[in-house]
Amino acid sequence: MLKLGFNFLVVVLLVLVVVFTWRTKRREKWERAGQCYSCGAVPHTTDKHGRICNDCVQTRTIQRWLGGFMALVIAAIAAWVHWPA
């Protein structure tokens, strides 16, 4: 059983290395072409560094706020459920 868990961990790590390598190569190609490094679109408006379009900046901001809100809700529920009476 221990060997199965180790093999699963090795496969997961190998998949992560392949995915991150592919994303890095794709991102470098887009940056060299002057496109948004996040989505590959030709940006009409960019951030102050000129590498990412404002649509992607706005999407990331929304995702971070939503993630923070969900974490806060989950923490509140966990505290409510496990709070000693």
DRENDO-816146 format. One line per field, with one value per residue: residue number from 1; residue in one letter; chain; x, y, z of N, C-alpha, C in turn. Coordinates in Angstrom, 2 decimals. Example, Ala and Ser with C-alpha at 12.3 -4.5 7.8 and 13.67 -1.06 7.14 Angstrom:
REM DRENDO-816146
nr [1 / 2]
rest [A / S]
kette [A / A]
nx [13.19 / 12.85]
ny [-5.69 / -2.25]
nz [7.80 / 7.08]
cax [12.30 / 13.67]
cay [-4.50 / -1.06]
caz [7.80 / 7.14]
cx [13.20 / 12.90]
cy [-3.30 / 0.03]
cz [7.80 / 7.87]
END
This chain:
REM DRENDO-816146
nr [1 / 2 / 3 / 4 / 5 / 6 / 7 / 8 / 9 / 10 / 11 / 12 / 13 / 14 / 15 / 16 / 17 / 18 / 19 / 20 / 21 / 22 / 23 / 24 / 25 / 26 / 27 / 28 / 29 / 30 / 31 / 32 / 33 / 34 / 35 / 36 / 37 / 38 / 39 / 40 / 41 / 42 / 43 / 44 / 45 / 46 / 47 / 48 / 49 / 50 / 51 / 52 / 53 / 54 / 55 / 56 / 57 / 58 / 59 / 60 / 61 / 62 / 63 / 64 / 65 / 66 / 67 / 68 / 69 / 70 / 71 / 72 / 73 / 74 / 75 / 76 / 77 / 78 / 79 / 80 / 81 / 82 / 83 / 84 / 85]
rest [M / L / K / L / G / F / N / F / L / V / V / V / L / L / V / L / V / V / V / F / T / W / R / T / K / R / R / E / K / W / E / R / A / G / Q / C / Y / S / C / G / A / V / P / H / T / T / D / K / H / G / R / I / C / N / D / C / V / Q / T / R / T / I / Q / R / W / L / G / G / F / M / A / L / V / I / A / A / I / A / A / W / V / H / W / P / A]
kette [A / A / A / A / A / A / A / A / A / A / A / A / A / A / A / A / A / A / A / A / A / A / A / A / A / A / A / A / A / A / A / A / A / A / A / A / A / A / A / A / A / A / A / A / A / A / A / A / A / A / A / A / A / A / A / A / A / A / A / A / A / A / A / A / A / A / A / A / A / A / A / A / A / A / A / A / A / A / A / A / A / A / A / A / A]
nx [0.82 / 1.99 / 3.83 / 2.16 / 1.05 / 3.39 / 4.09 / 1.88 / 2.29 / 4.70 / 3.83 / 1.96 / 3.66 / 5.30 / 3.44 / 2.76 / 5.24 / 5.47 / 3.20 / 3.71 / 6.10 / 5.20 / 3.37 / 5.12 / 6.74 / 4.80 / 3.94 / 6.33 / 6.58 / 4.32 / 4.96 / 7.27 / 6.07 / 4.69 / 2.22 / -0.46 / 0.67 / -0.88 / -3.31 / -2.79 / -3.87 / -3.95 / -3.30 / -5.39 / -5.36 / -3.01 / -1.32 / 0.81 / 3.32 / 3.06 / 2.65 / 0.44 / -3.00 / -5.70 / -8.13 / -7.43 / -6.15 / -8.31 / -9.92 / -8.28 / -8.23 / -10.90 / -11.09 / -9.29 / -10.49 / -12.90 / -11.90 / -10.73 / -13.03 / -14.47 / -12.72 / -12.90 / -15.61 / -15.61 / -13.84 / -15.33 / -17.57 / -16.31 / -15.32 / -17.71 / -18.89 / -17.04 / -16.69 / -16.23 / -18.84]
ny [-1.19 / 1.22 / 1.58 / 2.06 / 4.56 / 6.12 / 5.84 / 7.11 / 9.73 / 10.33 / 10.25 / 12.35 / 14.54 / 14.44 / 15.02 / 17.63 / 18.93 / 18.69 / 20.15 / 22.75 / 23.35 / 23.41 / 25.56 / 27.66 / 27.80 / 28.48 / 30.94 / 32.45 / 32.52 / 34.05 / 36.46 / 37.27 / 37.82 / 40.07 / 39.86 / 39.42 / 37.89 / 36.17 / 35.39 / 35.45 / 37.18 / 40.00 / 42.82 / 45.64 / 47.50 / 47.69 / 46.65 / 48.51 / 47.54 / 46.56 / 43.91 / 42.33 / 42.09 / 44.35 / 43.08 / 40.53 / 41.27 / 42.33 / 40.04 / 38.36 / 39.86 / 39.72 / 36.93 / 36.56 / 38.06 / 36.64 / 34.10 / 34.77 / 35.56 / 33.14 / 31.56 / 32.88 / 32.44 / 29.63 / 29.30 / 30.55 / 28.85 / 26.46 / 27.23 / 27.71 / 25.17 / 23.60 / 24.93 / 24.99 / 24.15]
nz [0.00 / 0.71 / -1.31 / -3.47 / -2.81 / -2.91 / -5.62 / -6.78 / -5.86 / -7.18 / -9.87 / -9.85 / -9.27 / -11.56 / -13.59 / -12.82 / -13.24 / -16.03 / -16.88 / -15.82 / -17.16 / -19.83 / -19.66 / -19.03 / -21.34 / -23.23 / -22.21 / -22.43 / -25.20 / -25.91 / -24.61 / -26.02 / -28.44 / -27.85 / -26.71 / -24.31 / -21.40 / -19.95 / -21.22 / -23.93 / -25.76 / -28.00 / -26.41 / -25.85 / -23.87 / -21.26 / -18.22 / -15.95 / -16.60 / -19.11 / -19.86 / -19.34 / -20.08 / -19.29 / -18.90 / -17.97 / -15.61 / -14.19 / -14.02 / -12.46 / -10.09 / -9.27 / -8.92 / -6.80 / -4.71 / -4.51 / -3.77 / -1.29 / 0.12 / 0.11 / 1.62 / 4.06 / 4.70 / 4.89 / 7.04 / 9.05 / 9.18 / 9.93 / 12.43 / 13.76 / 13.74 / 15.15 / 17.53 / 20.98 / 23.22]
cax [0.00 / 2.88 / 4.42 / 1.12 / 1.00 / 4.61 / 3.97 / 0.90 / 2.96 / 5.66 / 3.07 / 1.41 / 4.77 / 5.71 / 2.42 / 2.92 / 6.43 / 5.15 / 2.24 / 4.36 / 7.04 / 4.41 / 2.84 / 6.23 / 7.12 / 3.72 / 3.99 / 7.50 / 6.26 / 3.38 / 5.66 / 8.12 / 5.21 / 4.04 / 0.84 / -0.71 / 1.27 / -1.85 / -4.31 / -2.28 / -4.56 / -3.26 / -3.98 / -5.67 / -4.86 / -2.18 / -0.94 / 1.92 / 4.50 / 2.78 / 2.73 / -0.83 / -4.12 / -6.53 / -9.17 / -6.85 / -5.93 / -9.62 / -10.34 / -7.49 / -8.67 / -12.18 / -10.82 / -8.65 / -11.50 / -13.81 / -11.18 / -10.62 / -14.36 / -14.80 / -11.89 / -13.48 / -16.86 / -15.25 / -13.28 / -16.44 / -18.37 / -15.52 / -15.28 / -19.06 / -19.13 / -16.10 / -16.55 / -16.69 / -20.08]
cay [0.00 / 2.37 / 1.75 / 2.64 / 5.98 / 6.74 / 5.90 / 8.15 / 11.00 / 10.53 / 10.56 / 13.70 / 15.48 / 14.42 / 15.75 / 19.05 / 19.43 / 18.81 / 21.24 / 24.03 / 23.58 / 23.80 / 26.91 / 28.61 / 27.96 / 29.20 / 32.31 / 33.10 / 32.77 / 35.17 / 37.68 / 37.68 / 38.33 / 41.28 / 39.56 / 39.25 / 36.63 / 35.34 / 34.81 / 35.40 / 38.13 / 41.25 / 43.73 / 47.03 / 48.22 / 46.80 / 47.16 / 49.47 / 46.90 / 46.26 / 42.49 / 41.63 / 42.97 / 44.77 / 42.07 / 39.49 / 41.88 / 42.41 / 38.67 / 37.89 / 40.57 / 39.12 / 35.58 / 36.65 / 38.49 / 35.52 / 33.10 / 35.25 / 35.50 / 31.73 / 31.11 / 33.47 / 31.72 / 28.27 / 29.43 / 30.86 / 27.62 / 25.51 / 27.70 / 27.53 / 23.73 / 23.02 / 25.78 / 24.25 / 24.70]
caz [0.00 / 0.79 / -2.63 / -4.31 / -2.48 / -3.42 / -7.08 / -7.08 / -5.62 / -8.27 / -11.08 / -9.69 / -9.43 / -12.97 / -14.33 / -12.49 / -13.93 / -17.46 / -17.07 / -15.58 / -18.25 / -21.00 / -19.44 / -19.10 / -22.75 / -23.89 / -21.71 / -23.03 / -26.61 / -25.95 / -24.21 / -27.14 / -29.51 / -27.39 / -26.31 / -22.88 / -20.99 / -19.26 / -22.12 / -25.30 / -26.62 / -28.27 / -25.48 / -26.22 / -22.72 / -20.45 / -16.91 / -16.01 / -17.17 / -20.50 / -20.13 / -19.11 / -20.45 / -18.16 / -18.67 / -17.12 / -14.30 / -13.54 / -13.71 / -11.31 / -8.90 / -8.88 / -8.42 / -5.48 / -3.75 / -4.32 / -3.00 / 0.08 / 0.72 / 0.36 / 2.74 / 5.27 / 4.98 / 5.34 / 8.39 / 9.96 / 9.35 / 10.71 / 13.83 / 14.32 / 13.94 / 16.11 / 18.71 / 22.17 / 23.79]
cx [0.87 / 3.50 / 3.42 / 1.01 / 2.22 / 4.56 / 2.98 / 1.52 / 3.96 / 4.93 / 2.49 / 2.50 / 5.25 / 4.72 / 2.54 / 4.13 / 6.14 / 4.22 / 2.91 / 5.41 / 6.31 / 3.90 / 3.95 / 6.65 / 6.06 / 3.74 / 5.16 / 7.24 / 5.34 / 4.07 / 6.56 / 7.31 / 4.49 / 2.59 / 0.75 / -0.14 / 0.30 / -2.81 / -3.86 / -2.95 / -3.67 / -3.97 / -4.18 / -5.18 / -4.10 / -1.93 / 0.28 / 3.20 / 4.31 / 2.80 / 1.41 / -1.97 / -4.99 / -7.67 / -8.66 / -6.58 / -7.24 / -10.11 / -9.59 / -7.91 / -9.97 / -11.96 / -10.20 / -9.64 / -12.48 / -13.16 / -11.04 / -11.95 / -14.75 / -13.99 / -12.45 / -14.77 / -16.56 / -14.68 / -14.37 / -17.29 / -17.61 / -15.45 / -16.63 / -19.32 / -18.27 / -15.92 / -17.05 / -17.89 / -19.92]
cy [1.26 / 2.65 / 2.40 / 4.14 / 6.73 / 6.88 / 6.98 / 9.52 / 11.32 / 10.91 / 11.98 / 14.75 / 15.56 / 15.20 / 17.24 / 19.66 / 19.64 / 20.00 / 22.59 / 24.35 / 24.04 / 25.22 / 27.96 / 28.85 / 28.76 / 30.68 / 33.07 / 33.43 / 33.97 / 36.48 / 38.19 / 38.29 / 39.61 / 41.10 / 39.47 / 37.89 / 35.69 / 34.64 / 34.73 / 36.36 / 39.33 / 42.31 / 45.11 / 47.94 / 47.24 / 47.42 / 48.06 / 48.87 / 46.52 / 44.79 / 41.76 / 42.60 / 43.26 / 43.79 / 40.97 / 40.02 / 41.92 / 41.02 / 38.14 / 38.58 / 39.98 / 37.73 / 35.62 / 37.09 / 37.35 / 34.41 / 33.49 / 35.19 / 34.07 / 31.17 / 31.64 / 32.74 / 30.32 / 28.31 / 29.71 / 29.62 / 26.62 / 25.93 / 27.49 / 26.06 / 23.18 / 23.85 / 25.02 / 24.95 / 25.05]
cz [0.00 / -0.57 / -3.59 / -4.07 / -3.01 / -4.93 / -7.50 / -6.92 / -6.73 / -9.56 / -11.00 / -9.88 / -10.87 / -13.83 / -14.07 / -13.18 / -15.41 / -17.70 / -16.88 / -16.64 / -19.50 / -20.85 / -19.55 / -20.54 / -23.50 / -23.49 / -22.33 / -24.50 / -26.75 / -25.60 / -25.34 / -28.27 / -29.10 / -27.00 / -24.79 / -22.45 / -20.30 / -20.22 / -23.58 / -26.25 / -26.90 / -27.43 / -26.06 / -25.10 / -21.84 / -19.09 / -17.07 / -16.59 / -18.64 / -20.85 / -20.02 / -19.42 / -19.24 / -17.88 / -17.75 / -15.72 / -13.53 / -13.14 / -12.51 / -10.02 / -8.38 / -8.29 / -7.03 / -4.41 / -3.47 / -3.50 / -1.54 / 0.81 / 1.05 / 1.52 / 4.06 / 5.66 / 5.51 / 6.74 / 9.40 / 10.22 / 10.19 / 12.17 / 14.49 / 14.64 / 15.07 / 17.38 / 19.94 / 22.82 / 25.24]
END
